[in-house]
Amino acid sequence: MKVMMCILLCFWSLTCDAARVSKPLSVHDELDLARLSSPRQTWQSMIDITDAYNRTVQAEGYTRENESTLDNLEEQMERLFDLRDVPESLRRTVAVESSVYLREIVARMPPLAPDALPDRQQAFAQMRDNYPPIWQIDESDIVVAYIQEGPFTGNFQFSERTLELAQEMYTSVLELPYANPEIAGFHDSYFMTPGPMIPSAWVRGLPGWMHGQYLGQQVWQWVLMGVGYTFLLLTLCGLHLLIRSLSRSWTEAWKNRFGLLVPLAALFLAAELESFVADEIFITGTVMQWVRHLSAAIWLIAFIAIIQVIANLVIARVTTRMSSQKASVDLQLARFGIRIGSILLAIVVLIQGLSRMGVPLATVLTGAGVTGLAIALAAQESLRNIFGSMMLLLDKPFQVGQRVKVRGHDGTVEEIGIRSTKIRLTNGHVTSIPNDDVAKADIENIGQRLFIRRVMDVTITYDTPLEKIDEAVAIIKDILSVQVLDGEEINRCVNRSGYEPRVAFNELNSDSLNIMVIYWYFPPVYWDYMAHATYVNRALIKRFNEAGIDFAFPTQTLHLAGDPDRSQAG
């Protein structure tokens, strides 16, 4: 189970990163312009990186040839900003967009003097003099801050507030003339130019209304994105219907195996579609953040579905290997454990996924706690039954296939479920008893008996002479003794060592004389026992009739004068 969890979490991490990382870096790895050792270096690094990015995009657009160069520059932009509170899956996008906004703002400002920001030695000297560890650019909202925790501790990055206000600051200076004309068009080149798969000439040739904007995206971008997600939905639905149609005659194991194709396809298609939307259609801003959240939601659902399907496959495998009646309760316990384990693993994946989507872990755990409490209060009965099933599976008072008596219900156990235990009654009906009631009830496990004991009262009439009473006892003992009949030994089943039949004249009832008979039948096979009881009863009636011994039954006997068989006292 731990190995499965590690594999799934690693796969989750790789899948989430797939849409954000285009290619591994190659010859451009040495291009490292991000210097964060001082406020001055951080500021100059932003200028140098965005200028290099602008020159490449405006001269070449987005092509396969410059993809790794641009990817390296975007990675360096990501290092310029304090992104600790930004969801991991959105950091690259937020950093690049903020860099474009800042460069557009700076291009409209007078050039910053070389000594306007301190170097590293000067910055630390100012902090030792109790100067706040932040440096403001020309009294604007652009701030470089000293990082005191996290992976960039000891470096200088643009602050979280700068990230939040970058777009707003860009909007406020949009009408100002460029002090640096080389940056003109940088914003449109980044936000409006499609990726290498979509020719720029094709986009420029679209009707004017297709270039209208809504939420910062052009109409043609919305159209292509809608087509992409429609294709994703239709593909998954078509695959699901195809598998369901083909698998009607398949075994459950094969259905589960092919059932994995749908969530796996969802993982792959969602990652590829997000990459296409980000790198080719070039959706940006808040809309792109929602696209990433949608992809993350699809991945979450797909991963949870994969976990449940794998759990079904493991349960089927365990059922095949532990299908003997002796292991039936262990089988139920194993199935229950696998199901609980899969649910816990799905919860771990859900928490991990929500964390990557930017939901704070404390919020997730608090929400889970509140939700769990609400569920516990609303489903007290169900939870009691679940814990009752755990107690039954651990204590093992009976097994599937055994005959039991529980709360007046007599029958064979057919299933020990999570909520209830199903018993096939002797009349053929099936009853379901909540596991909480079963766990608290007195359970008579008939299926675990070693023998079937019969206690029988043979009653004879009061006028039976004493010698006839002794003869009746002898007849019963003889009937139950080991004998050979028609070449076959009988009654060995009721004459085990230590379990010999017991016959005694024990009671004087109000209307009969009572002879008690006890014997133990081995093995406890019910219908064989019934056949033997039939033999005993037939032999008893026959031998008593032959001996003239009358069976008694509740009556009143009237003695009539003149009856030759009954003498009257004088």
C-alpha positions in Angstrom: 0.0 0.0 0.0 2.9 2.4 0.8 4.6 1.6 -2.5 1.3 2.3 -4.4 0.9 5.6 -2.5 4.5 6.7 -3.4 4.0 5.8 -7.1 0.7 7.7 -7.3 2.1 10.8 -5.6 5.2 10.8 -7.8 3.0 10.3 -10.9 0.8 13.2 -9.6 3.8 15.5 -9.3 5.1 14.6 -12.7 1.6 15.0 -14.3 1.1 18.4 -12.7 4.5 19.6 -13.8 3.9 18.4 -17.4 1.7 21.3 -18.3 4.2 23.8 -16.9 7.5 22.5 -18.2 7.9 22.4 -22.0 11.3 20.8 -22.5 14.4 19.9 -20.5 16.9 22.7 -20.9 19.8 22.0 -23.3 22.4 24.4 -24.7 20.7 27.4 -23.1 21.2 26.2 -19.5 24.3 28.4 -19.1 22.1 31.5 -19.8 21.5 32.5 -16.2 20.8 36.1 -15.8 18.9 35.9 -12.4 21.1 37.5 -9.8 19.5 37.9 -6.4 22.4 38.8 -4.1 21.3 42.4 -3.7 18.3 44.8 -4.5 20.4 46.3 -7.3 21.2 42.9 -8.8 17.6 41.7 -8.6 16.4 44.9 -10.3 19.0 44.6 -13.1 18.3 40.9 -13.5 14.6 41.7 -14.2 15.6 44.2 -16.8 18.1 41.9 -18.5 15.8 38.8 -18.5 12.7 40.5 -19.8 14.7 42.4 -22.5 16.2 39.1 -23.7 12.7 37.6 -23.7 11.2 40.6 -25.5 13.9 40.5 -28.2 13.3 36.8 -28.9 9.5 37.0 -29.0 9.3 40.1 -31.1 11.9 38.9 -33.6 10.9 35.3 -33.9 7.5 34.7 -32.1 7.1 31.4 -30.4 8.8 28.6 -32.4 10.1 25.1 -31.8 13.6 26.5 -32.2 13.5 29.1 -29.5 11.2 27.1 -27.1 14.0 26.0 -24.8 15.5 29.5 -24.7 12.2 31.1 -23.7 11.6 28.3 -21.2 14.9 29.0 -19.5 14.1 32.7 -19.4 10.7 32.0 -17.8 12.4 29.8 -15.2 14.7 32.7 -14.3 11.7 35.1 -14.1 10.2 32.7 -11.6 13.2 33.2 -9.3 12.8 36.9 -9.3 9.6 36.9 -7.2 8.5 35.8 -3.7 6.0 33.1 -4.7 5.7 31.3 -1.4 1.9 32.1 -1.2 1.2 31.3 -4.9 0.0 27.8 -5.7 2.9 25.7 -7.0 1.1 24.9 -10.3 0.6 28.7 -11.0 4.0 30.1 -10.1 5.6 30.0 -13.5 2.6 31.7 -15.1 2.2 34.4 -12.4 6.0 35.2 -12.4 6.2 35.6 -16.2 3.0 37.7 -16.5 4.2 39.9 -13.6 7.6 40.3 -15.3 5.9 41.5 -18.5 3.8 44.0 -16.6 6.8 45.3 -14.6 9.0 45.7 -17.8 6.2 47.6 -19.5 5.9 49.9 -16.5 9.6 50.5 -16.2 9.8 51.2 -20.0 7.6 54.3 -19.3 9.7 55.5 -16.4 13.0 57.5 -16.5 16.0 55.1 -16.2 16.9 54.3 -12.7 20.2 55.6 -11.5 22.8 52.9 -11.0 23.2 53.7 -7.3 19.5 54.1 -6.6 19.4 50.7 -5.1 22.0 49.3 -2.7 24.4 46.5 -3.4 24.6 43.6 -1.0 27.0 45.2 1.4 25.1 48.4 1.5 21.8 46.6 2.0 23.0 44.6 5.0 24.5 47.8 6.4 21.1 49.5 6.2 19.4 46.5 7.8 21.9 46.6 10.7 20.9 50.3 11.2 17.3 49.1 11.6 16.3 50.1 8.1 13.3 48.0 6.9 14.4 45.1 4.6 12.5 46.5 1.7 13.5 48.9 -1.1 10.9 50.9 -3.1 11.5 51.9 -6.7 10.9 55.6 -7.2 8.2 55.7 -4.5 6.1 53.3 -6.6 4.5 50.0 -5.5 7.4 48.1 -7.0 9.3 46.8 -4.0 12.4 44.5 -3.6 12.4 42.7 -0.3 15.0 40.7 1.7 13.8 37.0 2.0 14.2 35.6 5.5 12.6 32.2 5.1 11.9 29.6 2.4 14.2 28.3 -0.4 15.5 31.8 -1.2 16.5 32.8 2.3 19.2 35.4 2.2 18.3 36.6 -1.3 16.4 39.6 -2.6 13.2 39.2 -4.6 10.3 41.3 -5.7 7.7 41.3 -2.9 4.3 39.6 -2.8 2.6 43.0 -2.9 4.4 43.8 -6.1 3.0 40.6 -7.6 -0.6 41.5 -6.5 -0.4 45.0 -7.9 1.6 44.4 -11.1 -1.4 44.3 -13.5 -3.1 47.2 -11.8 0.1 49.3 -12.0 0.4 48.4 -15.7 -3.2 49.6 -16.4 -2.5 52.9 -14.6 0.5 53.7 -16.9 -0.9 52.3 -20.1 -1.5 55.7 -21.7 2.0 57.0 -20.9 4.6 57.2 -23.7 7.5 54.8 -23.7 10.8 56.1 -22.4 12.3 53.0 -23.9 10.7 52.4 -27.3 12.3 49.0 -27.7 9.8 47.6 -25.3 6.8 48.8 -27.3 4.6 45.8 -28.2 6.1 43.5 -25.6 2.7 43.1 -23.8 0.8 42.2 -27.0 3.6 40.0 -28.2 3.5 37.9 -25.0 -0.3 37.9 -24.4 -1.7 37.8 -27.9 0.8 35.8 -30.0 -0.1 32.1 -30.4 2.4 29.2 -29.9 4.4 27.4 -32.6 1.5 25.1 -33.5 -0.8 28.0 -34.5 0.6 30.2 -37.3 0.6 33.9 -36.5 -0.5 34.7 -40.0 -3.6 32.6 -39.5 -4.5 34.6 -36.3 -3.8 37.9 -38.0 -6.1 36.9 -40.9 -9.1 36.3 -38.7 -12.1 38.7 -38.8 -11.9 41.7 -36.6 -14.6 40.5 -34.2 -12.4 37.4 -33.4 -9.8 39.8 -31.9 -12.3 41.3 -29.5 -11.4 40.8 -25.9 -13.3 39.3 -22.9 -11.6 38.9 -19.5 -8.3 39.7 -21.1 -8.5 36.9 -23.8 -9.4 37.3 -27.5 -12.5 35.6 -28.9 -10.4 33.2 -31.1 -8.7 32.1 -27.9 -12.0 31.4 -26.2 -13.2 29.5 -29.2 -10.2 27.2 -29.5 -10.2 26.6 -25.7 -13.9 25.6 -25.9 -13.2 23.3 -28.8 -10.4 21.7 -26.8 -12.4 21.0 -23.7 -15.4 19.8 -25.8 -13.0 17.3 -27.5 -11.8 16.2 -24.0 -15.3 15.6 -22.8 -16.5 13.8 -25.9 -13.4 11.6 -26.0 -13.8 10.4 -22.4 -17.5 9.8 -22.8 -17.0 7.9 -26.0 -14.2 5.8 -24.5 -16.4 5.0 -21.4 -19.4 4.0 -23.6 -17.1 1.9 -25.9 -15.6 0.0 -22.9 -19.1 -0.5 -21.3 -20.4 -1.9 -24.6 -17.5 -4.3 -25.2 -17.3 -5.5 -21.7 -20.8 -6.8 -21.1 -19.7 -10.4 -21.3 -16.3 -9.9 -19.6 -15.4 -11.0 -16.1 -15.3 -8.3 -13.4 -11.5 -8.4 -13.3 -11.2 -7.6 -17.0 -13.8 -4.9 -16.7 -11.8 -3.3 -14.0 -8.6 -3.5 -16.0 -10.1 -1.8 -19.0 -11.9 0.6 -16.7 -8.4 2.1 -15.9 -8.3 3.4 -19.4 -10.8 6.2 -18.8 -9.0 7.9 -15.8 -5.6 7.3 -17.4 -6.9 8.9 -20.6 -8.3 11.8 -18.5 -4.9 12.4 -16.9 -3.1 12.4 -20.3 -5.6 14.5 -22.2 -6.0 17.0 -19.4 -2.2 17.5 -19.1 -1.9 17.8 -22.9 -4.9 20.2 -23.2 -3.6 22.4 -20.4 -0.2 22.5 -22.2 -1.9 23.4 -25.5 -4.0 26.1 -23.8 -1.0 27.6 -22.1 1.7 27.3 -24.8 -0.3 27.4 -28.0 -3.5 29.3 -27.5 -1.7 31.3 -24.9 -4.4 31.9 -22.4 -3.1 34.1 -19.6 -4.1 35.8 -16.4 -7.0 34.8 -14.2 -8.5 32.7 -16.9 -5.3 30.6 -17.1 -5.4 30.1 -13.4 -8.9 28.7 -13.6 -7.8 26.5 -16.5 -5.0 25.1 -14.2 -7.5 24.6 -11.4 -9.9 22.8 -13.7 -7.0 20.5 -14.9 -6.0 19.9 -11.3 -9.6 18.9 -10.5 -9.7 16.5 -13.4 -6.4 15.0 -12.2 -7.8 14.6 -8.7 -10.9 12.9 -9.8 -8.9 10.6 -12.2 -6.4 9.7 -9.5 -9.1 8.8 -7.0 -10.9 6.7 -9.7 -7.6 4.9 -10.4 -7.1 4.2 -6.7 -10.6 2.7 -6.4 -10.2 0.6 -9.6 -6.9 -0.7 -8.4 -8.5 -1.5 -5.0 -11.2 -3.5 -6.9 -8.5 -5.4 -8.8 -6.6 -6.2 -5.6 -9.8 -7.4 -3.9 -10.6 -9.6 -6.8 -7.1 -11.1 -6.6 -7.4 -11.7 -2.9 -10.8 -13.2 -3.3 -9.5 -15.7 -5.8 -6.6 -16.8 -3.5 -8.7 -16.9 -0.3 -11.9 -18.3 -1.5 -12.0 -21.4 0.7 -14.6 -21.5 3.5 -11.9 -21.7 6.1 -10.5 -18.4 5.1 -13.9 -16.7 4.5 -13.7 -14.3 7.5 -10.1 -13.5 6.7 -11.2 -12.8 3.2 -13.9 -10.4 4.5 -11.3 -8.7 6.7 -8.8 -8.4 3.9 -11.5 -6.9 1.6 -12.5 -4.5 4.3 -8.9 -3.5 5.0 -8.2 -2.9 1.3 -11.3 -0.8 0.9 -10.5 1.3 4.0 -6.9 1.6 2.8 -8.0 2.8 -0.7 -10.3 5.4 0.9 -7.5 6.7 3.1 -5.1 6.9 0.1 -7.7 8.8 -1.9 -8.0 11.3 1.0 -4.2 11.7 1.0 -4.2 12.3 -2.7 -7.1 14.8 -2.3 -5.3 16.8 0.4 -2.1 16.8 -1.7 -4.0 17.9 -4.8 -5.8 20.7 -3.0 -2.5 21.8 -1.5 -1.0 22.1 -5.0 -4.1 24.0 -6.1 -3.3 26.6 -3.5 -5.7 25.6 -0.7 -3.6 25.9 2.5 -3.0 22.7 4.3 -4.4 24.1 7.6 -7.6 25.1 5.8 -7.9 21.6 4.2 -7.4 19.8 7.5 -9.7 22.2 9.3 -12.4 21.7 6.6 -11.8 18.0 6.7 -12.2 18.0 10.5 -15.4 20.1 10.4 -16.8 17.9 7.5 -15.8 14.8 9.4 -17.6 15.9 12.5 -20.7 16.8 10.5 -20.7 13.5 8.8 -20.1 11.7 12.1 -23.1 13.4 13.7 -25.3 12.8 10.6 -24.2 9.2 10.1 -23.9 7.9 13.7 -25.9 4.8 12.8 -23.8 4.0 9.8 -20.6 4.6 11.7 -21.7 2.3 14.5 -22.4 -0.4 11.9 -19.0 0.1 10.3 -17.2 -0.3 13.6 -19.5 -3.2 14.4 -18.4 -4.9 11.1 -14.7 -4.3 12.2 -15.4 -6.0 15.5 -17.1 -9.0 13.8 -14.2 -9.4 11.3 -11.6 -9.2 14.0 -13.4 -11.3 16.7 -14.7 -13.8 14.1 -17.7 -15.2 16.0 -18.8 -16.9 12.8 -17.8 -17.3 9.2 -19.5 -17.0 5.9 -21.3 -20.3 5.2 -21.9 -21.2 8.8 -25.3 -21.6 10.4 -26.0 -19.2 13.2 -28.8 -18.0 15.5 -28.8 -14.2 16.0 -31.6 -12.4 17.7 -34.1 -15.2 16.8 -32.9 -15.5 13.2 -31.8 -19.0 12.3 -29.9 -19.4 9.0 -26.7 -19.5 7.1 -24.4 -16.5 6.9 -24.1 -15.3 3.3 -22.2 -12.0 3.6 -20.5 -9.9 6.2 -20.8 -6.4 4.7 -19.7 -3.0 5.9 -23.1 -2.1 7.1 -25.0 -5.3 7.7 -24.7 -9.1 7.9 -26.9 -11.1 5.5 -28.3 -14.4 6.7 -30.2 -16.9 4.5 -32.9 -18.2 6.9 -34.0 -21.8 7.0 -37.2 -20.9 5.2 -35.2 -19.5 2.3 -35.6 -15.8 3.0 -32.7 -13.5 3.4 -32.5 -11.1 6.4 -30.1 -8.2 6.9 -29.1 -7.4 10.4 -27.1 -4.2 11.2 -23.6 -5.1 12.3 -23.9 -3.0 15.4 -26.8 -5.2 16.5 -24.9 -8.4 15.6 -21.8 -7.3 17.5 -23.8 -6.7 20.6 -26.1 -9.8 20.3 -25.7 -13.3 21.8 -24.6 -15.4 18.9 -25.2 -19.1 18.7 -22.9 -20.6 16.1 -24.5 -23.8 15.0 -22.0 -24.2 12.2 -19.1 -24.7 14.7 -20.7 -27.6 16.6 -18.8 -30.8 16.8 -21.9 -33.0 17.0 -25.7 -32.8 17.1 -27.1 -33.8 20.5 -30.6 -35.3 20.7 -32.5 -35.2 24.0 -35.7 -37.4 23.7 -38.4 -38.2 26.2 -40.0 -41.6 25.7 -43.3 -41.7 27.7 -45.2 -44.9 28.5 -48.4 -45.4 30.4 -48.7 -45.5 34.2 -50.1 -49.1 34.2 -46.9 -50.4 32.6 -45.5 -53.2 34.9 -42.0 -52.7 36.3 -40.5 -55.5 34.3 -41.9 -53.9 31.1 -40.3 -50.6 32.1 -36.9 -52.4 32.4 -37.6 -54.0 29.1 -38.3 -50.6 27.5 -35.0 -49.2 28.7 -33.2 -52.3 27.4 -34.9 -52.0 24.0 -33.8 -48.3 23.6 -30.2 -49.2 24.6 -30.2 -52.0 22.1 -31.6 -49.8 19.3 -28.7 -47.3 19.9 -26.0 -49.9 20.3 -23.4 -50.6 17.5 -24.9 -53.3 15.2 -24.4 -54.8 11.9 -27.4 -54.6 9.6 -27.4 -56.0 6.1 -23.6 -56.1 6.2 -23.3 -52.5 7.2 -22.3 -51.3 10.6 -24.8 -48.8 12.1 -24.9 -46.6 15.2 -21.1 -46.0 15.2 -22.0 -42.3 14.6 -23.7 -42.2 18.1 -21.1 -44.3 20.0 -18.0 -42.2 20.0 -15.7 -42.7 23.0 -16.8 -40.5 25.8 -20.1 -39.8 24.0 -22.0 -43.1 24.5 -25.8 -42.9 24.5 -27.5 -42.4 27.9 -30.9 -44.0 28.8 -32.6 -43.6 32.2 -36.1 -44.0 33.7 -36.0 -40.5 35.2 -39.5 -39.0 35.8 -43.0 -39.8 37.0 -45.0 -37.3 35.0 -48.6 -36.5 35.9 -49.9 -38.6 33.0 -46.9 -40.8 32.0 -43.8 -42.6 33.0 -40.7 -40.9 31.4 -37.6 -42.5 30.0 -35.0 -39.9 29.0 -32.7 -40.7 26.0 -29.6 -38.6 25.2 -27.2 -39.4 22.4 -24.6 -37.4 20.3 -24.5 -37.7 16.5 -21.1 -37.4 14.7 -20.3 -35.6 12.4 -22.8 -32.8 12.6 -24.3 -33.2 9.2 -28.0 -32.2 9.7 -29.7 -34.3 7.1 -27.6 -37.4 7.9 -28.7 -36.9 11.5 -32.3 -36.6 10.5 -32.0 -39.9 8.6 -30.6 -41.6 11.6 -33.3 -40.1 13.9 -35.9 -41.6 11.5 -34.2 -45.1 11.8 -34.3 -44.8 15.7 -37.9 -43.7 15.8 -39.1 -46.5 13.5 -37.2 -49.1 15.4 -38.5 -47.8 18.7 -42.2 -48.0 17.6 -41.7 -51.4 16.1 -40.0 -52.9 19.1 -42.4 -51.4 21.7 -45.4 -52.7 19.7 -43.9 -56.1 19.6 -43.2 -56.0 23.4 -46.7 -54.7 24.2 -45.5 -51.5 25.7 -47.9 -48.6 25.2 -46.8 -45.1 24.6 -48.5 -42.5 26.8 -50.1 -39.3 25.8 -52.2 -36.8 27.8 -55.5 -38.6 28.5 -57.7 -39.7 31.4 -58.2 -43.5 31.8 -61.6 -44.7 33.0 -61.7 -48.2 34.5 -65.0 -50.0 33.8 -66.4 -52.8 35.8 -66.2 -56.1 34.0 -63.2 -55.2 31.9 -61.2 -58.5 31.9 -57.9 -56.5 31.4 -58.4 -54.3 34.4 -59.2 -55.7 37.9 -61.1 -53.6 40.3 -60.4 -53.2 44.0 -63.2 -54.6 46.2 
